[in-house]
């Protein structure tokens, strides 16, 4: 059993806050921002926007991801999947700047805030919102934790698509208009493809580390060459899906504004497909995260423009 590490003393409040923020992985939170903006924009396009509901859903989604990040840090350490040298770990436990108990507590605290916001939404939106909350909490926790350890079993891609593509996009829509929407579903697909691409880029970067601990990601199962082709398919698939949904009028044509992000996609794919350098893969993480945010933001702006101009196609 892995011994619980003790945190080194943190001498100033500013330093303490900095360590907690680092472990929350704020750079990753755009993965939540994009689907929440897109889902809310679809609701506005269909005639509803309630600012305080958007704010509550937005904060709940952010704290849900923060909790998932803390749990991922803790359980990857707990199960021996990360080391001090791991590229993907923030290494706060290994360095002793936070104890394992503090990281675990951070996850539960973030979940607590998300649950409190969910209860506030429940009182306004209705009991069906429980489905979104419970599904999100379960995926976020068991993504890393036993007994399911979804990421280790190679189910991370599916779970990330469901949680940060479908559920977050539709959930942001649902708090505004509480019923099923094919438009919200259509908007969630390309956003979901790109968030899976973030995870896949992480798995390409961490291939050697994951292989050593038998973490069965898609890349470990099928190899890095396949992982790169899969990566390209996810990114190209996002633009193909967006275009198809716009052409059949599930999304307004203004949605095609998201194509403004394509130069970033092209630059990123050229760099990743033509290299085997792990440092390039580290840069690729920043690039794909930026692409996901650019795509989501321009898609949300396009749909919002359609709402403002009353364009129905």
Legacy VTK file of the C-alpha trace (Angstrom):
# vtk DataFile Version 3.0
C-alpha trace
ASCII
DATASET POLYDATA
POINTS 313 float
0.000 0.000 0.000
1.254 3.452 -0.881
2.090 5.530 2.151
0.283 8.816 2.607
2.672 11.693 2.146
2.821 14.645 4.456
2.570 18.154 3.066
5.545 20.426 3.422
4.746 23.655 5.255
3.406 26.377 3.019
4.695 29.631 4.373
2.332 32.225 2.965
-1.383 32.268 2.151
-0.511 33.288 -1.394
1.720 30.237 -1.818
-0.962 27.985 -0.330
-3.589 29.284 -2.747
-1.172 28.853 -5.639
-0.685 25.155 -4.854
-4.423 24.503 -4.663
-4.973 26.362 -7.926
-2.179 24.409 -9.616
-3.748 21.099 -8.591
-7.141 22.251 -9.906
-5.436 22.479 -13.351
-7.071 25.776 -14.392
-5.613 25.487 -17.905
-7.903 22.475 -18.455
-11.134 24.233 -17.497
-11.784 25.553 -21.003
-12.900 21.985 -21.719
-15.931 22.758 -19.533
-16.417 26.367 -20.644
-16.924 25.481 -24.317
-19.863 23.035 -23.985
-21.576 25.264 -21.419
-21.374 28.272 -23.741
-22.557 26.242 -26.730
-25.509 24.677 -24.909
-26.606 28.051 -23.552
-26.314 29.606 -27.023
-28.583 26.903 -28.471
-31.173 27.691 -25.790
-30.922 31.409 -26.604
-31.380 30.555 -30.284
-34.592 28.764 -29.313
-35.782 31.741 -27.290
-34.642 31.335 -23.677
-31.783 32.818 -21.695
-31.835 33.216 -17.916
-28.521 34.678 -16.732
-28.576 33.332 -13.168
-29.378 29.799 -14.387
-26.457 30.046 -16.791
-24.173 31.247 -13.979
-25.241 28.419 -11.649
-24.758 25.776 -14.359
-21.455 27.341 -15.390
-20.024 27.278 -11.863
-21.389 23.790 -11.172
-19.682 22.496 -14.308
-16.386 24.158 -13.419
-16.364 22.774 -9.869
-17.306 19.342 -11.176
-14.236 19.357 -13.415
-12.036 20.764 -10.647
-13.162 17.888 -8.443
-12.411 15.402 -11.202
-8.928 16.901 -11.578
-8.201 16.542 -7.851
-9.462 12.958 -7.833
-7.433 12.122 -10.929
-4.304 13.500 -9.249
-5.009 11.557 -6.068
-5.991 8.197 -7.543
-3.241 8.149 -10.180
-0.825 8.618 -7.265
-2.703 6.120 -5.070
-2.688 3.358 -7.695
0.897 3.988 -8.802
-0.053 5.279 -12.265
1.943 8.505 -11.866
5.492 9.122 -10.690
7.465 12.268 -9.935
8.654 12.189 -13.556
5.207 11.780 -15.146
4.502 14.512 -17.682
0.798 14.562 -16.972
0.919 14.849 -13.199
1.094 18.108 -11.287
3.300 16.125 -8.816
2.193 18.091 -5.743
1.951 14.879 -3.699
5.353 13.649 -4.841
6.934 17.027 -4.088
5.272 17.206 -0.675
3.658 20.596 -1.338
0.280 18.966 -0.666
-0.518 15.781 1.195
-2.582 13.051 -0.395
-5.333 13.778 2.145
-5.439 17.424 1.072
-5.758 16.488 -2.596
-8.554 14.038 -1.799
-10.279 16.658 0.363
-9.988 19.166 -2.492
-11.888 16.790 -4.750
-14.713 16.300 -2.256
-14.881 20.035 -1.495
-15.212 20.894 -5.192
-17.899 18.231 -5.562
-19.665 19.727 -2.560
-19.858 23.132 -4.228
-21.105 21.524 -7.458
-23.799 19.628 -5.510
-24.930 22.799 -3.698
-25.304 24.613 -7.013
-27.114 21.573 -8.414
-29.613 21.699 -5.553
-30.267 25.368 -6.338
-30.925 24.420 -9.957
-33.099 21.505 -8.857
-35.420 23.878 -7.018
-35.897 25.941 -10.184
-35.554 23.580 -13.114
-37.138 20.444 -11.683
-36.206 16.910 -10.588
-34.842 15.780 -13.976
-31.733 17.872 -13.360
-30.722 15.172 -10.844
-29.895 12.936 -13.815
-27.281 15.378 -15.077
-25.789 15.853 -11.631
-25.554 12.190 -10.663
-24.216 11.146 -14.061
-21.612 13.913 -13.994
-20.499 13.100 -10.441
-20.266 9.373 -11.152
-18.216 9.787 -14.316
-15.944 12.400 -12.744
-15.210 10.223 -9.691
-15.055 6.753 -11.212
-13.034 8.002 -14.175
-10.024 7.463 -11.893
-11.348 5.613 -8.823
-12.073 1.966 -8.080
-14.035 -0.157 -8.639
-14.482 1.040 -12.218
-11.269 2.984 -12.973
-12.799 3.919 -16.314
-9.693 5.580 -17.744
-7.457 2.637 -16.880
-9.853 0.231 -18.584
-9.787 2.189 -21.838
-13.240 3.738 -21.393
-11.988 7.288 -20.861
-12.807 8.424 -24.398
-16.439 7.322 -24.189
-16.908 8.779 -20.716
-15.318 12.112 -21.626
-17.519 12.373 -24.717
-20.622 11.672 -22.637
-19.703 13.943 -19.725
-18.026 16.922 -21.392
-19.630 16.692 -24.788
-23.208 15.486 -24.480
-24.122 16.016 -20.819
-22.559 19.446 -20.379
-23.885 20.839 -23.658
-27.368 19.462 -23.187
-27.307 20.230 -19.463
-26.537 23.898 -20.144
-29.438 23.889 -22.603
-31.746 22.007 -20.234
-31.465 24.488 -17.367
-32.775 27.123 -19.789
-35.369 24.976 -21.638
-36.141 21.760 -19.731
-36.870 19.356 -22.564
-35.056 17.312 -25.190
-33.481 19.207 -28.081
-32.018 17.705 -31.238
-30.209 20.996 -31.803
-28.471 20.707 -28.427
-27.571 17.112 -29.240
-26.175 18.148 -32.638
-24.103 20.916 -31.042
-22.706 18.476 -28.472
-21.257 16.106 -31.080
-18.448 18.267 -32.554
-17.693 19.739 -29.127
-17.501 16.194 -27.768
-15.175 15.053 -30.553
-12.731 17.826 -29.722
-12.763 17.225 -25.980
-11.980 13.568 -26.675
-9.138 14.843 -28.871
-7.728 16.641 -25.795
-7.755 13.355 -23.901
-6.271 11.499 -26.866
-3.453 14.042 -27.161
-2.768 13.451 -23.462
-2.654 9.715 -24.117
-0.289 10.107 -27.087
2.032 12.181 -24.907
1.850 9.695 -22.019
2.079 6.535 -24.148
5.342 5.277 -22.626
4.261 6.004 -19.048
0.823 4.421 -19.534
2.301 1.363 -21.242
4.659 0.828 -18.295
1.754 0.663 -15.808
-0.639 -1.188 -18.142
-3.077 1.727 -18.336
-5.134 0.552 -21.304
-5.896 3.778 -23.112
-6.835 3.647 -26.790
-3.263 4.609 -27.647
-1.781 1.843 -25.478
-4.195 -0.716 -26.946
-3.576 0.145 -30.602
-0.284 2.061 -30.647
0.856 5.631 -31.210
0.482 5.502 -35.000
-3.168 4.565 -34.601
-3.533 7.224 -31.893
-2.399 9.897 -34.338
-4.827 8.743 -37.037
-7.587 8.619 -34.438
-6.613 12.139 -33.373
-6.937 13.416 -36.930
-10.295 11.660 -37.314
-11.658 13.315 -34.165
-10.612 16.798 -35.270
-11.726 16.460 -38.882
-14.889 14.732 -37.671
-15.788 17.768 -35.565
-15.820 20.033 -38.627
-17.614 17.449 -40.782
-20.312 16.909 -38.136
-20.771 20.647 -37.631
-21.150 21.243 -41.367
-23.574 18.339 -41.815
-25.787 19.479 -38.939
-25.827 23.040 -40.276
-26.725 21.901 -43.802
-29.667 19.824 -42.568
-30.768 22.772 -40.368
-30.324 21.099 -37.008
-28.001 24.035 -36.347
-28.177 27.518 -37.903
-25.808 28.245 -40.778
-24.219 30.885 -38.565
-22.764 27.892 -36.689
-20.260 27.546 -39.504
-18.469 30.515 -37.954
-16.625 27.815 -35.997
-14.638 27.121 -39.170
-12.630 30.224 -38.222
-10.779 27.918 -35.834
-9.685 25.579 -38.634
-6.233 27.184 -39.175
-5.408 26.224 -35.590
-6.591 22.683 -36.306
-4.467 22.458 -39.447
-1.333 23.760 -37.725
-1.851 21.393 -34.818
-2.376 18.306 -36.979
0.652 19.038 -39.149
2.824 19.295 -36.060
1.496 16.147 -34.384
1.298 13.836 -37.376
4.893 14.529 -38.426
6.688 14.115 -35.091
7.623 11.564 -32.448
9.066 14.159 -30.052
7.439 14.131 -26.601
8.126 17.851 -26.228
6.088 18.407 -29.382
3.310 16.360 -27.810
3.453 18.621 -24.749
3.023 21.638 -27.026
0.259 19.693 -28.733
-1.679 19.598 -25.453
-1.781 23.385 -25.371
-2.687 23.543 -29.065
-5.587 21.099 -28.882
-6.932 22.770 -25.742
-6.785 26.137 -27.521
-8.517 24.617 -30.563
-11.323 23.180 -28.448
-11.904 26.563 -26.832
-11.692 28.494 -30.129
-14.097 26.086 -31.783
-16.573 26.184 -28.893
-16.414 29.962 -28.546
-16.892 30.666 -32.264
-19.671 28.068 -32.441
-21.440 29.703 -29.486
-20.978 33.166 -31.023
-22.335 31.946 -34.355
-25.438 30.452 -32.741
-25.902 33.595 -30.622
-25.697 35.738 -33.768
-28.404 33.586 -35.324
-30.521 34.203 -32.221
-29.936 37.971 -32.351
-30.748 38.201 -36.053
-33.641 35.719 -35.773
-32.062 33.594 -38.485
-33.795 30.207 -38.476
-31.426 28.559 -40.946
LINES 1 314
313 0 1 2 3 4 5 6 7 8 9 10 11 12 13 14 15 16 17 18 19 20 21 22 23 24 25 26 27 28 29 30 31 32 33 34 35 36 37 38 39 40 41 42 43 44 45 46 47 48 49 50 51 52 53 54 55 56 57 58 59 60 61 62 63 64 65 66 67 68 69 70 71 72 73 74 75 76 77 78 79 80 81 82 83 84 85 86 87 88 89 90 91 92 93 94 95 96 97 98 99 100 101 102 103 104 105 106 107 108 109 110 111 112 113 114 115 116 117 118 119 120 121 122 123 124 125 126 127 128 129 130 131 132 133 134 135 136 137 138 139 140 141 142 143 144 145 146 147 148 149 150 151 152 153 154 155 156 157 158 159 160 161 162 163 164 165 166 167 168 169 170 171 172 173 174 175 176 177 178 179 180 181 182 183 184 185 186 187 188 189 190 191 192 193 194 195 196 197 198 199 200 201 202 203 204 205 206 207 208 209 210 211 212 213 214 215 216 217 218 219 220 221 222 223 224 225 226 227 228 229 230 231 232 233 234 235 236 237 238 239 240 241 242 243 244 245 246 247 248 249 250 251 252 253 254 255 256 257 258 259 260 261 262 263 264 265 266 267 268 269 270 271 272 273 274 275 276 277 278 279 280 281 282 283 284 285 286 287 288 289 290 291 292 293 294 295 296 297 298 299 300 301 302 303 304 305 306 307 308 309 310 311 312
